[in-house]
């Protein structure tokens, strides 16, 4: 866990673009909020690996939003139940469920459908917010933060030694 945290700070302080980190956070959020063993999560993992997003940001975001998912599940269930019970969409859901491919995707489960809709709605918001936070951190906070006495003491700790050892990777 210390290594993951050290790699996150390395990515935050690196030359990696702020949008690349924001995209990693968004992919991790989608994978964290939605149920894990679903086909769409395999696609998200494939996108994360193909586009070479920052894996540390992706994994950290996944871990954080996996913990948050338990709090969001009642909302996801309500959204999914409302969407799947909508009278206008019944022919679409029936046709999809009769196809073996769509049954494997499991969009007929209320939490899967609701959490996917919820994460798709919050994806642009998280992307903009995380871009703003990363860029503001790099512009204003990083220089001031490194001069704090607490940070100076941290630089003498084991975690910082792990962080410093990652520079060669």
DSSP file (Angstrom, degrees, kcal/mol; ACC not computed):
  #  RESIDUE AA STRUCTURE BP1 BP2  ACC     N-H-->O    O-->H-N    N-H-->O    O-->H-N    TCO  KAPPA ALPHA  PHI   PSI    X-CA   Y-CA   Z-CA
    1    1 A X     >        0   0    0      0, 0.0     4,-2.3     0, 0.0     5,-0.2   0.000 360.0 360.0 360.0 -38.1    0.0    0.0    0.0
    2    2 A X  H  >  +     0   0    0      1,-0.2     4,-2.5     2,-0.2     5,-0.2   0.884 360.0  51.7 -64.0 -37.1    2.9    2.4    0.7
    3    3 A X  H  > S+     0   0    0      2,-0.2     4,-2.5     1,-0.2    -1,-0.2   0.908 109.3  49.5 -66.2 -41.2    4.3    1.6   -2.7
    4    4 A X  H  > S+     0   0    0      2,-0.2     4,-1.9     1,-0.2    -2,-0.2   0.911 112.8  47.4 -63.2 -42.4    1.0    2.4   -4.4
    5    5 A X  H  X S+     0   0    0     -4,-2.3     4,-2.1     2,-0.2    -2,-0.2   0.894 111.8  50.2 -66.3 -39.9    0.7    5.7   -2.5
    6    6 A X  H  X S+     0   0    0     -4,-2.5     4,-1.9     1,-0.2    -2,-0.2   0.895 110.5  49.7 -65.3 -39.5    4.3    6.6   -3.3
    7    7 A X  H  X S+     0   0    0     -4,-2.5     4,-2.5     2,-0.2    -1,-0.2   0.851 107.7  55.0 -67.8 -33.2    3.6    5.8   -7.0
    8    8 A X  H  X S+     0   0    0     -4,-1.9     4,-2.5     2,-0.2    -2,-0.2   0.942 109.6  45.6 -63.6 -46.4    0.5    8.0   -6.9
    9    9 A X  H  X S+     0   0    0     -4,-2.1     4,-1.9     1,-0.2    -2,-0.2   0.849 110.9  54.4 -65.8 -32.3    2.5   11.0   -5.6
   10   10 A X  H  X S+     0   0    0     -4,-1.9     4,-0.6     2,-0.2    -1,-0.2   0.931 111.0  44.8 -64.4 -44.3    5.2   10.2   -8.2
   11   11 A X  H >< S+     0   0    0     -4,-2.5     3,-0.6     1,-0.2     5,-0.3   0.884 111.6  53.2 -66.2 -38.3    2.5   10.4  -10.9
   12   12 A X  H 3< S+     0   0    0     -4,-2.5    -1,-0.2     1,-0.2    -2,-0.2   0.857 116.2  39.0 -64.9 -34.8    1.0   13.5   -9.4
   13   13 A X  H 3< S+     0   0    0     -4,-1.9    -1,-0.2    -5,-0.2    -2,-0.2   0.422 103.5  92.3 -94.7   0.3    4.4   15.2   -9.4
   14   14 A X  S << S-     0   0    0     -3,-0.6    -3,-0.1    -4,-0.6    -4,-0.0  -0.118  92.6 -98.7 -86.7-174.6    5.5   13.9  -12.8
   15   15 A X  S    S+     0   0    0      2,-0.0     3,-0.1     3,-0.0    -1,-0.1   0.359  77.1 130.6 -85.5   4.3    5.2   15.3  -16.3
   16   16 A X        -     0   0    0     -5,-0.3     5,-0.1     1,-0.1    -2,-0.0  -0.372  69.1-102.4 -59.2 134.6    2.1   13.1  -16.9
   17   17 A X     >  -     0   0    0      1,-0.1     4,-1.8     2,-0.0     5,-0.2  -0.231  18.4-126.9 -61.9 148.4   -0.6   15.3  -18.3
   18   18 A X  H  > S+     0   0    0      1,-0.2     4,-2.2     2,-0.2    -1,-0.1   0.850 111.3  53.5 -64.9 -34.5   -3.4   16.3  -16.0
   19   19 A X  H  > S+     0   0    0      2,-0.2     4,-2.6     1,-0.2    -1,-0.2   0.857 104.9  55.1 -69.0 -33.4   -6.0   15.0  -18.4
   20   20 A X  H  > S+     0   0    0      2,-0.2     4,-1.8     1,-0.2    34,-0.4   0.907 110.8  44.8 -65.1 -40.8   -4.3   11.6  -18.5
   21   21 A X  H  X S+     0   0    0     -4,-1.8     4,-2.2     2,-0.2    -2,-0.2   0.897 112.6  51.6 -67.8 -39.9   -4.5   11.4  -14.7
   22   22 A X  H  X S+     0   0    0     -4,-2.2     4,-2.2     1,-0.2    -2,-0.2   0.905 109.0  50.8 -62.7 -41.1   -8.2   12.6  -14.8
   23   23 A X  H  X S+     0   0    0     -4,-2.6     4,-2.4     1,-0.2    -1,-0.2   0.880 109.1  51.6 -64.1 -38.3   -9.0    9.9  -17.4
   24   24 A X  H  X S+     0   0    0     -4,-1.8     4,-2.2     2,-0.2    -2,-0.2   0.906 109.5  49.7 -64.1 -41.6   -7.4    7.3  -15.1
   25   25 A X  H  X S+     0   0    0     -4,-2.2     4,-2.1     2,-0.2    -2,-0.2   0.889 110.8  50.3 -63.4 -39.3   -9.5    8.5  -12.2
   26   26 A X  H  X S+     0   0    0     -4,-2.2     4,-2.5     2,-0.2    -2,-0.2   0.928 110.8  47.7 -66.6 -45.5  -12.6    8.3  -14.3
   27   27 A X  H  X S+     0   0    0     -4,-2.4     4,-2.3     1,-0.2    -2,-0.2   0.909 113.1  49.1 -62.7 -40.9  -11.9    4.7  -15.5
   28   28 A X  H  X S+     0   0    0     -4,-2.2     4,-2.0     2,-0.2    -1,-0.2   0.864 109.8  52.6 -64.7 -35.9  -11.2    3.7  -12.0
   29   29 A X  H  X S+     0   0    0     -4,-2.1     4,-2.6     2,-0.2     5,-0.3   0.930 109.8  47.5 -65.6 -45.3  -14.4    5.3  -10.8
   30   30 A X  H  X S+     0   0    0     -4,-2.5     4,-1.8     1,-0.2    -2,-0.2   0.925 115.6  44.9 -62.5 -43.8  -16.5    3.5  -13.3
   31   31 A X  H  < S+     0   0    0     -4,-2.3    -1,-0.2    -5,-0.2    -2,-0.2   0.826 115.3  48.9 -70.3 -30.2  -14.9    0.2  -12.5
   32   32 A X  H  < S+     0   0    0     -4,-2.0    -2,-0.2    -5,-0.2    -1,-0.2   0.878 113.1  43.9 -77.2 -38.4  -15.2    0.8   -8.8
   33   33 A X  H  < S+     0   0    0     -4,-2.6    -2,-0.2    -5,-0.2    -3,-0.2   0.869 105.2  69.2 -77.3 -35.9  -18.8    1.8   -8.7
   34   34 A X  S  < S-     0   0    0     -4,-1.8    78,-0.1    -5,-0.3     4,-0.1  -0.460 104.9 -82.7 -81.0 155.8  -20.1   -0.9  -11.0
   35   35 A X        -     0   0    0     -2,-0.1     3,-0.3     1,-0.1     6,-0.2  -0.309  42.6-129.5 -57.2 139.7  -20.1   -4.6   -9.9
   36   36 A X  S    S+     0   0    0      1,-0.2     2,-2.2    -4,-0.1     5,-0.1   0.919  92.9  59.5 -63.5 -53.0  -16.7   -6.1  -10.4
   37   37 A X  S    S+     0   0    0      4,-0.1     2,-0.3     3,-0.1    -1,-0.2  -0.411  79.8 117.2 -86.0  67.4  -17.3   -9.3  -12.4
   38   38 A X  S >> S-     0   0    0     -2,-2.2     4,-1.0    -3,-0.3     3,-0.6  -0.927  71.4-120.8-129.4 155.1  -19.1   -7.8  -15.4
   39   39 A X  H >> S+     0   0    0     65,-0.4     4,-1.6    -2,-0.3     3,-0.6   0.869 110.4  60.0 -64.3 -38.1  -18.1   -7.7  -19.1
   40   40 A X  H 3> S+     0   0    0     65,-0.3     4,-2.1     1,-0.2    -1,-0.2   0.813  99.6  57.7 -64.5 -27.4  -18.0   -4.0  -19.3
   41   41 A X  H <> S+     0   0    0     -3,-0.6     4,-2.4     2,-0.2    -1,-0.2   0.835 102.5  54.1 -70.4 -31.3  -15.3   -3.9  -16.6
   42   42 A X  H <X S+     0   0    0     -4,-1.0     4,-2.2    -3,-0.6    -2,-0.2   0.895 108.9  49.1 -64.6 -38.9  -13.1   -6.1  -18.8
   43   43 A X  H  X S+     0   0    0     -4,-1.6     4,-2.5     2,-0.2    -2,-0.2   0.893 110.4  50.2 -66.7 -39.3  -13.6   -3.5  -21.5
   44   44 A X  H  X S+     0   0    0     -4,-2.1     4,-2.5     2,-0.2    -2,-0.2   0.914 111.0  48.9 -64.6 -42.5  -12.7   -0.7  -19.1
   45   45 A X  H  X S+     0   0    0     -4,-2.4     4,-2.0     2,-0.2    -2,-0.2   0.894 110.6  51.4 -63.1 -39.6   -9.6   -2.6  -18.1
   46   46 A X  H  X S+     0   0    0     -4,-2.2     4,-2.9     2,-0.2     5,-0.2   0.917 110.2  48.7 -62.8 -43.8   -8.7   -3.1  -21.7
   47   47 A X  H  X S+     0   0    0     -4,-2.5     4,-2.5     1,-0.2     6,-0.2   0.914 110.1  52.1 -61.7 -43.2   -9.1    0.6  -22.4
   48   48 A X  H  <>S+     0   0    0     -4,-2.5     5,-1.6     1,-0.2    -1,-0.2   0.876 115.8  40.6 -61.9 -37.5   -6.9    1.4  -19.4
   49   49 A X  H  <5S+     0   0    0     -4,-2.0     3,-0.4     3,-0.2    -2,-0.2   0.872 116.2  48.4 -80.1 -37.5   -4.2   -0.9  -20.7
   50   50 A X  H  <5S+     0   0    0     -4,-2.9    -2,-0.2     1,-0.2    -3,-0.2   0.903 116.2  41.6 -69.8 -41.3   -4.4    0.0  -24.4
   51   51 A X  T  <5S-     0   0    0     -4,-2.5    -1,-0.2    -5,-0.2    -2,-0.2   0.406 105.5-129.8 -89.0   3.9   -4.4    3.7  -23.9
   52   52 A X  T   5 +     0   0    0     -3,-0.4    -3,-0.2    -5,-0.2    -4,-0.1   0.889  37.9 179.4  51.1  49.6   -1.7    3.4  -21.2
   53   53 A X      < -     0   0    0     -5,-1.6     2,-0.7    -6,-0.2   -32,-0.1  -0.314  48.8 -75.4 -70.3 165.3   -3.4    5.6  -18.7
   54   54 A X     >  -     0   0    0    -34,-0.4     4,-2.2     1,-0.2    -1,-0.1  -0.508  45.9-161.2 -66.4 109.2   -1.7    6.0  -15.4
   55   55 A X  H  > S+     0   0    0     -2,-0.7     4,-2.9     1,-0.2     5,-0.2   0.809  86.3  56.9 -67.5 -30.3   -2.2    2.7  -13.7
   56   56 A X  H  > S+     0   0    0      2,-0.2     4,-2.5     1,-0.2    -1,-0.2   0.936 110.0  44.0 -66.7 -44.7   -1.5    3.9  -10.2
   57   57 A X  H  > S+     0   0    0      2,-0.2     4,-2.4     1,-0.2    -2,-0.2   0.890 114.6  51.4 -63.8 -39.0   -4.2    6.6  -10.5
   58   58 A X  H  X S+     0   0    0     -4,-2.2     4,-2.4     2,-0.2    -2,-0.2   0.938 113.1  43.6 -62.5 -48.6   -6.5    4.0  -12.0
   59   59 A X  H  X S+     0   0    0     -4,-2.9     4,-2.3     2,-0.2    -2,-0.2   0.883 114.7  48.9 -67.2 -39.5   -5.9    1.5   -9.2
   60   60 A X  H  X S+     0   0    0     -4,-2.5     4,-2.4    -5,-0.2    -1,-0.2   0.922 113.2  46.8 -66.8 -43.3   -6.2    4.1   -6.5
   61   61 A X  H  X S+     0   0    0     -4,-2.4     4,-2.8    -5,-0.2     5,-0.2   0.897 111.1  52.8 -63.9 -40.1   -9.4    5.5   -7.9
   62   62 A X  H  X S+     0   0    0     -4,-2.4     4,-1.7    -5,-0.2    -2,-0.2   0.921 110.8  47.1 -60.5 -44.8  -10.8    1.9   -8.3
   63   63 A X  H  X S+     0   0    0     -4,-2.3     4,-1.5     2,-0.2    -2,-0.2   0.923 114.1  46.4 -64.6 -44.6  -10.0    1.2   -4.6
   64   64 A X  H  X S+     0   0    0     -4,-2.4     4,-1.7     1,-0.2     3,-0.2   0.937 116.0  43.9 -64.2 -47.0  -11.6    4.4   -3.4
   65   65 A X  H  X S+     0   0    0     -4,-2.8     4,-1.5     1,-0.2    -1,-0.2   0.725 106.1  61.5 -76.6 -19.6  -14.7    4.1   -5.5
   66   66 A X  H  X S+     0   0    0     -4,-1.7     4,-0.6    -5,-0.2    -1,-0.2   0.881 107.6  45.7 -67.1 -37.3  -15.1    0.4   -4.6
   67   67 A X  H >< S+     0   0    0     -4,-1.5     3,-0.6    -3,-0.2     4,-0.4   0.883 113.5  48.7 -70.0 -38.4  -15.4    1.5   -1.0
   68   68 A X  H >X S+     0   0    0     -4,-1.7     4,-1.5     1,-0.2     3,-1.1   0.779  95.7  75.6 -70.2 -26.4  -17.9    4.2   -1.9
   69   69 A X  H 3X S+     0   0    0     -4,-1.5     4,-1.6     1,-0.3    -1,-0.2   0.830  87.0  59.5 -58.6 -34.2  -19.9    1.8   -4.0
   70   70 A X  H << S+     0   0    0     -3,-0.6     4,-0.3    -4,-0.6    -1,-0.3   0.843 108.2  45.2 -65.0 -31.4  -21.4    0.2   -0.9
   71   71 A X  H <4 S+     0   0    0     -3,-1.1     4,-0.3    -4,-0.4     3,-0.3   0.793 116.0  46.6 -77.6 -28.5  -22.9    3.5    0.0
   72   72 A X  H  X S+     0   0    0     -4,-1.5     4,-2.7     1,-0.2     3,-0.5   0.607  86.5  91.1 -90.1 -14.1  -24.1    4.2   -3.5
   73   73 A X  H  X S+     0   0    0     -4,-1.6     4,-2.9     1,-0.2     5,-0.2   0.852  83.2  53.1 -55.8 -40.5  -25.7    0.8   -4.1
   74   74 A X  H  > S+     0   0    0     -4,-0.3     4,-2.0    -3,-0.3    -1,-0.2   0.908 112.8  45.3 -62.2 -37.6  -29.1    1.8   -2.8
   75   75 A X  H  > S+     0   0    0     -3,-0.5     4,-2.5    -4,-0.3    -2,-0.2   0.915 113.4  50.0 -68.1 -42.6  -29.2    4.7   -5.2
   76   76 A X  H  X S+     0   0    0     -4,-2.7     4,-2.9     1,-0.2     5,-0.2   0.904 110.2  50.7 -61.8 -41.6  -27.8    2.5   -8.1
   77   77 A X  H  X S+     0   0    0     -4,-2.9     4,-2.7    -5,-0.2     5,-0.2   0.918 110.6  48.7 -62.6 -43.2  -30.5    0.0   -7.3
   78   78 A X  H  X S+     0   0    0     -4,-2.0     4,-2.1    -5,-0.2    -2,-0.2   0.912 114.0  45.6 -64.2 -42.9  -33.3    2.7   -7.4
   79   79 A X  H  X S+     0   0    0     -4,-2.5     4,-2.5     2,-0.2     5,-0.2   0.941 114.9  47.5 -64.9 -47.2  -32.0    4.1  -10.7
   80   80 A X  H  X S+     0   0    0     -4,-2.9     4,-2.7    30,-0.2     5,-0.2   0.896 112.1  49.4 -62.2 -41.0  -31.6    0.7  -12.3
   81   81 A X  H  X S+     0   0    0     -4,-2.7     4,-1.6    -5,-0.2    -1,-0.2   0.899 111.9  48.9 -65.4 -40.0  -35.1   -0.4  -11.2
   82   82 A X  H  X S+     0   0    0     -4,-2.1     4,-0.6    -5,-0.2    -2,-0.2   0.914 114.6  44.5 -66.0 -42.1  -36.6    2.8  -12.5
   83   83 A X  H >< S+     0   0    0     -4,-2.5     3,-0.8     1,-0.2    -2,-0.2   0.926 116.0  45.9 -68.6 -44.3  -34.9    2.4  -15.9
   84   84 A X  H 3< S+     0   0    0     -4,-2.7    -1,-0.2     1,-0.2    -2,-0.2   0.752 114.4  48.7 -72.5 -22.4  -35.6   -1.3  -16.2
   85   85 A X  H 3< S+     0   0    0     -4,-1.6    -1,-0.2    -5,-0.2    -2,-0.2   0.489  79.1 124.2 -93.6  -3.8  -39.3   -0.8  -15.2
   86   86 A X    XX  -     0   0    0     -3,-0.8     3,-0.8    -4,-0.6     4,-0.5  -0.389  58.8-143.2 -61.3 126.0  -39.9    2.1  -17.6
   87   87 A X  G >4 S+     0   0    0      1,-0.3     3,-1.0     2,-0.2     4,-0.4   0.853  96.4  56.7 -61.5 -37.9  -42.8    1.1  -19.7
   88   88 A X  G 34 S+     0   0    0      1,-0.2     3,-0.3     2,-0.1    -1,-0.3   0.783 108.6  47.3 -66.6 -26.9  -41.5    2.7  -22.9
   89   89 A X  G <> S+     0   0    0     -3,-0.8     4,-2.5     1,-0.2     3,-0.4   0.473  81.3  99.1 -94.2  -3.1  -38.3    0.6  -22.7
   90   90 A X  H <X S+     0   0    0     -3,-1.0     4,-2.6    -4,-0.5     5,-0.2   0.878  81.6  50.9 -56.9 -43.2  -39.9   -2.8  -22.1
   91   91 A X  H  > S+     0   0    0     -4,-0.4     4,-2.2    -3,-0.3    -1,-0.2   0.888 112.1  48.8 -61.9 -35.5  -39.6   -3.9  -25.8
   92   92 A X  H  > S+     0   0    0     -3,-0.4     4,-2.5    -4,-0.2    -2,-0.2   0.943 113.1  45.4 -67.1 -47.8  -35.9   -3.0  -25.8
   93   93 A X  H  X S+     0   0    0     -4,-2.5     4,-2.5     1,-0.2    -2,-0.2   0.887 113.3  51.0 -64.9 -38.0  -35.2   -4.8  -22.6
   94   94 A X  H  X S+     0   0    0     -4,-2.6     4,-1.5    -5,-0.3    -1,-0.2   0.930 112.0  46.1 -64.8 -45.2  -37.2   -7.9  -23.7
   95   95 A X  H  < S+     0   0    0     -4,-2.2     4,-0.5    -5,-0.2    -2,-0.2   0.897 114.3  48.4 -64.3 -40.2  -35.3   -8.1  -27.0
   96   96 A X  H >< S+     0   0    0     -4,-2.5     3,-1.1     1,-0.2     6,-0.4   0.910 109.9  51.3 -66.9 -41.0  -32.0   -7.6  -25.3
   97   97 A X  H 3< S+     0   0    0     -4,-2.5    -1,-0.2     1,-0.3    -2,-0.2   0.787 102.6  60.2 -69.3 -26.4  -32.7  -10.2  -22.7
   98   98 A X  T 3< S+     0   0    0     -4,-1.5     2,-0.4    -5,-0.2    -1,-0.3   0.637  91.5  83.4 -75.6 -12.7  -33.7  -12.8  -25.3
   99   99 A X  S <> S-     0   0    0     -3,-1.1     4,-1.5    -4,-0.5     5,-0.1  -0.775  77.1-141.9 -91.0 134.1  -30.2  -12.5  -26.8
  100  100 A X  H  > S+     0   0    0     -2,-0.4     4,-1.7     1,-0.2     5,-0.1   0.849  99.9  58.1 -63.5 -34.4  -27.5  -14.6  -25.2
  101  101 A X  H  > S+     0   0    0      1,-0.2     4,-1.6     2,-0.2    -1,-0.2   0.924 106.5  46.9 -62.9 -45.1  -24.9  -11.8  -25.5
  102  102 A X  H  >>S+     0   0    0     -6,-0.4     4,-1.0     1,-0.2     5,-0.8   0.788 107.5  56.9 -71.2 -26.9  -27.0   -9.3  -23.6
  103  103 A X  H  <5S+     0   0    0     -4,-1.5    -1,-0.2    -7,-0.2    -2,-0.2   0.877 106.5  50.2 -69.0 -35.5  -27.7  -11.9  -20.8
  104  104 A X  H  <5S+     0   0    0     -4,-1.7   -65,-0.4     1,-0.2    -2,-0.2   0.876 105.5  56.1 -67.5 -37.0  -23.9  -12.3  -20.4
  105  105 A X  H  <5S-     0   0    0     -4,-1.6   -65,-0.3    -5,-0.1    -1,-0.2   0.772  97.8-148.5 -66.7 -25.9  -23.5   -8.5  -20.1
  106  106 A X  T ><5 +     0   0    0     -4,-1.0     3,-1.1    -3,-0.2     7,-0.2   0.814  46.2 145.9  63.4  37.6  -26.0   -8.6  -17.3
  107  107 A X  T 3 < +     0   0    0     -5,-0.8     6,-0.1     1,-0.2    -1,-0.1   0.550  61.1  76.7 -76.1  -6.4  -27.6   -5.2  -17.8
  108  108 A X  T 3  S+     0   0    0     -6,-0.3     2,-0.4    -5,-0.1    -1,-0.2   0.570  73.7  94.8 -79.9  -7.6  -30.8   -6.7  -16.6
  109  109 A X  S <> S-     0   0    0     -3,-1.1     4,-2.5     1,-0.1     5,-0.3  -0.699  76.7-137.5 -82.9 135.1  -29.6   -6.5  -13.0
  110  110 A X  H  > S+     0   0    0     -2,-0.4     4,-2.8     1,-0.2   -30,-0.2   0.889 100.4  46.7 -63.7 -41.8  -30.7   -3.3  -11.3
  111  111 A X  H  > S+     0   0    0      2,-0.2     4,-2.6     1,-0.2     5,-0.3   0.893 112.8  50.1 -70.6 -37.4  -27.5   -2.5   -9.6
  112  112 A X  H  > S+     0   0    0      2,-0.2     4,-1.9     1,-0.2    -2,-0.2   0.954 116.4  41.1 -63.0 -48.9  -25.4   -3.1  -12.7
  113  113 A X  H  X S+     0   0    0     -4,-2.5     4,-2.2     2,-0.2    -2,-0.2   0.938 118.6  45.7 -64.6 -47.4  -27.7   -0.9  -14.8
  114  114 A X  H  X S+     0   0    0     -4,-2.8     4,-2.7    -5,-0.3    -2,-0.2   0.902 113.8  47.2 -65.5 -42.3  -28.0    1.8  -12.2
  115  115 A X  H  X S+     0   0    0     -4,-2.6     4,-2.6    -5,-0.2    -1,-0.2   0.852 111.6  51.3 -70.4 -32.8  -24.4    2.0  -11.2
  116  116 A X  H  X S+     0   0    0     -4,-1.9     4,-2.1    -5,-0.3    -2,-0.2   0.916 113.4  44.8 -68.1 -42.0  -23.4    2.1  -14.9
  117  117 A X  H  X S+     0   0    0     -4,-2.2     4,-2.0     2,-0.2    -2,-0.2   0.929 114.9  49.0 -64.8 -44.9  -25.8    5.0  -15.5
  118  118 A X  H  X S+     0   0    0     -4,-2.7     4,-1.9     1,-0.2    -2,-0.2   0.913 112.9  46.2 -62.2 -44.1  -24.7    6.8  -12.3
  119  119 A X  H  X S+     0   0    0     -4,-2.6     4,-1.2     1,-0.2    -1,-0.2   0.856 110.9  53.0 -69.8 -33.2  -21.0    6.4  -13.2
  120  120 A X  H  X S+     0   0    0     -4,-2.1     4,-0.6     2,-0.2    -1,-0.2   0.861 109.9  49.3 -67.9 -34.0  -21.6    7.6  -16.7
  121  121 A X  H  < S+     0   0    0     -4,-2.0     4,-0.5     1,-0.2    -2,-0.2   0.879 116.6  40.7 -70.6 -37.3  -23.4   10.7  -15.4
  122  122 A X  H  X S+     0   0    0     -4,-1.9     4,-2.9     1,-0.2     5,-0.2   0.573  93.4  86.4 -88.2  -9.3  -20.5   11.5  -12.9
  123  123 A X  H  X S+     0   0    0     -4,-1.2     4,-2.4     1,-0.2     5,-0.2   0.935  92.0  43.1 -59.6 -50.3  -17.7   10.7  -15.3
  124  124 A X  H  X S+     0   0    0     -4,-0.6     4,-2.2     2,-0.2    -1,-0.2   0.889 115.1  51.0 -64.2 -35.1  -17.5   14.1  -17.0
  125  125 A X  H  > S+     0   0    0     -4,-0.5     4,-2.6     2,-0.2     5,-0.2   0.938 112.3  45.4 -65.8 -46.3  -17.8   15.8  -13.6
  126  126 A X  H  X S+     0   0    0     -4,-2.9     4,-2.9     1,-0.2     5,-0.3   0.881 111.2  54.4 -64.5 -38.0  -15.0   13.7  -12.1
  127  127 A X  H  X S+     0   0    0     -4,-2.4     4,-2.1    -5,-0.2    -2,-0.2   0.940 112.8  41.5 -61.6 -47.2  -12.8   14.3  -15.1
  128  128 A X  H  X S+     0   0    0     -4,-2.2     4,-2.5     2,-0.2    -2,-0.2   0.921 117.1  47.8 -67.9 -43.7  -13.2   18.1  -14.9
  129  129 A X  H  X S+     0   0    0     -4,-2.6     4,-2.7    -5,-0.2    -2,-0.2   0.930 114.2  45.5 -64.6 -45.4  -12.8   18.2  -11.1
  130  130 A X  H  X S+     0   0    0     -4,-2.9     4,-2.7     2,-0.2     5,-0.2   0.878 112.6  51.3 -68.9 -35.6   -9.8   15.9  -11.1
  131  131 A X  H  X S+     0   0    0     -4,-2.1     4,-2.7    -5,-0.3     5,-0.3   0.942 112.2  47.4 -61.3 -46.0   -8.2   17.9  -14.0
  132  132 A X  H  X S+     0   0    0     -4,-2.5     4,-2.5     1,-0.2     5,-0.2   0.920 113.8  46.9 -61.3 -45.2   -8.7   21.1  -12.0
  133  133 A X  H  X S+     0   0    0     -4,-2.7     4,-2.6     2,-0.2    -2,-0.2   0.928 114.3  46.3 -64.9 -45.6   -7.3   19.6   -8.8
  134  134 A X  H  X S+     0   0    0     -4,-2.7     4,-2.4     2,-0.2    -2,-0.2   0.930 115.6  45.5 -64.4 -44.8   -4.2   18.1  -10.5
  135  135 A X  H  X S+     0   0    0     -4,-2.7     4,-2.0    -5,-0.2    -2,-0.2   0.905 115.3  46.6 -68.2 -39.6   -3.5   21.3  -12.5
  136  136 A X  H  X>S+     0   0    0     -4,-2.5     4,-2.8    -5,-0.3     5,-1.1   0.893 111.4  52.7 -67.5 -38.9   -4.0   23.6   -9.4
  137  137 A X  I  <>S+     0   0    0     -4,-2.6     5,-3.0    -5,-0.2     6,-0.2   0.942 112.2  45.0 -59.2 -46.5   -1.9   21.3   -7.3
  138  138 A X  I  <5S+     0   0    0     -4,-2.4     5,-0.2    -5,-0.2    -1,-0.2   0.855 118.4  42.9 -68.4 -34.0    0.9   21.4   -9.8
  139  139 A X  I  <5S+     0   0    0     -4,-2.0    -2,-0.2    -5,-0.2    -1,-0.2   0.890 134.4   2.8 -79.2 -40.0    0.7   25.2  -10.2
  140  140 A X  I  X5S+     0   0    0     -4,-2.8     4,-0.9    -5,-0.2    -3,-0.2   0.811 125.9  43.4-118.5 -45.8    0.2   26.4   -6.7
  141  141 A X  I  ><S+     0   0    0     -5,-1.1     4,-3.4     1,-0.2     5,-0.2   0.856  98.8  66.3 -83.4 -35.6    0.3   23.8   -3.9
  142  142 A X  H  ><S+     0   0    0     -5,-3.0     4,-1.9    -6,-0.2    -1,-0.2   0.909 105.0  42.9 -57.4 -48.5    3.2   21.6   -4.9
  143  143 A X  H  > S+     0   0    0     -6,-0.2     4,-0.5    -5,-0.2    -1,-0.2   0.922 119.2  43.8 -65.1 -45.1    5.9   24.3   -4.4
  144  144 A X  H >< S+     0   0    0     -4,-0.9     3,-1.0     1,-0.2     4,-0.3   0.893 112.1  54.4 -65.8 -40.0    4.4   25.5   -1.1
  145  145 A X  H >< S+     0   0    0     -4,-3.4     3,-1.4     1,-0.2     6,-0.3   0.870 101.1  57.7 -63.4 -39.5    3.8   22.0    0.1
  146  146 A X  H 3< S+     0   0    0     -4,-1.9    -1,-0.2     1,-0.3    -2,-0.2   0.680 102.2  56.8 -68.3 -16.2    7.4   20.9   -0.4
  147  147 A X  T << S+     0   0    0     -3,-1.0    -1,-0.3    -4,-0.5    -2,-0.2   0.495  80.7 112.4 -93.6  -4.2    8.6   23.7    2.0
  148  148 A X  S <> S-     0   0    0     -3,-1.4     4,-2.0    -4,-0.3     5,-0.1  -0.372  72.7-128.3 -69.2 147.5    6.5   22.7    5.0
  149  149 A X  H  > S+     0   0    0      1,-0.2     4,-2.1     2,-0.2     5,-0.2   0.870 110.2  56.7 -61.8 -37.8    8.3   21.3    8.1
  150  150 A X  H  > S+     0   0    0      1,-0.2     4,-2.2     2,-0.2    -1,-0.2   0.893 107.6  47.7 -61.8 -40.0    6.0   18.3    8.0
  151  151 A X  H  > S+     0   0    0     -6,-0.3     4,-2.2     2,-0.2    -1,-0.2   0.877 108.0  55.1 -68.8 -37.7    7.1   17.5    4.5
  152  152 A X  H  < S+     0   0    0     -4,-2.0     4,-0.4     1,-0.2    -2,-0.2   0.894 110.5  45.7 -61.8 -38.6   10.7   17.9    5.4
  153  153 A X  H >< S+     0   0    0     -4,-2.1     3,-1.1     1,-0.2    -2,-0.2   0.879 110.0  55.3 -69.6 -37.1   10.2   15.4    8.2
  154  154 A X  H >< S+     0   0    0     -4,-2.2     3,-2.2     1,-0.3     6,-0.6   0.857  97.1  63.8 -62.6 -35.5    8.4   13.1    5.7
  155  155 A X  T 3< S+     0   0    0     -4,-2.2    -1,-0.3     1,-0.3    -2,-0.2   0.722 100.5  53.4 -63.2 -19.3   11.4   13.2    3.4
  156  156 A X  T <  S+     0   0    0     -3,-1.1    -1,-0.3    -4,-0.4    -2,-0.2   0.448  95.7  96.7 -91.1  -1.0   13.3   11.5    6.1
  157  157 A X  S <> S-     0   0    0     -3,-2.2     4,-1.3    -4,-0.2    -3,-0.0  -0.267  86.6-109.2 -88.7 173.9   10.8    8.6    6.4
  158  158 A X  H  > S+     0   0    0      2,-0.2     4,-2.1     1,-0.2     5,-0.2   0.856 115.6  58.7 -67.9 -38.3   10.6    5.1    4.9
  159  159 A X  H  > S+     0   0    0      1,-0.2     4,-2.5     2,-0.2    -1,-0.2   0.903 105.5  49.2 -61.0 -41.3    7.8    6.1    2.6
  160  160 A X  H  > S+     0   0    0     -6,-0.6     4,-3.1     1,-0.2    -1,-0.2   0.855 107.0  55.4 -68.1 -32.6    9.8    8.8    1.0
  161  161 A X  H  X S+     0   0    0     -4,-1.3     4,-1.8     2,-0.2    -1,-0.2   0.899 109.3  47.2 -64.8 -38.8   12.7    6.4    0.6
  162  162 A X  H  X S+     0   0    0     -4,-2.1     4,-0.8     2,-0.2    -2,-0.2   0.930 113.0  49.7 -64.1 -44.9   10.3    4.1   -1.4
  163  163 A X  H >< S+     0   0    0     -4,-2.5     3,-1.0     1,-0.2     4,-0.3   0.917 111.1  48.3 -58.8 -46.3    9.1    7.1   -3.4
  164  164 A X  H >< S+     0   0    0     -4,-3.1     3,-1.0     1,-0.3     4,-0.2   0.830 106.2  58.5 -65.9 -31.9   12.7    8.2   -4.2
  165  165 A X  H >< S+     0   0    0     -4,-1.8     3,-0.6     1,-0.2    -1,-0.3   0.686  96.3  64.0 -70.9 -17.4   13.5    4.6   -5.2
  166  166 A X  G X< S+     0   0    0     -3,-1.0     3,-1.8    -4,-0.8    -1,-0.2   0.600  76.9  86.7 -80.8 -11.8   10.8    4.7   -7.8
  167  167 A X  G <  S+     0   0    0     -3,-1.0    -1,-0.2    -4,-0.3    -2,-0.1   0.809  84.7  56.3 -60.6 -29.3   12.5    7.5   -9.8
  168  168 A X  G <         0   0    0     -3,-0.6    -1,-0.3    -4,-0.2    -2,-0.1   0.623 360.0 360.0 -77.5 -12.4   14.5    4.9  -11.7
  169  169 A X    <         0   0    0     -3,-1.8    -1,-0.2    -4,-0.1    -2,-0.2   0.471 360.0 360.0 -82.2 360.0   11.4    3.0  -12.9
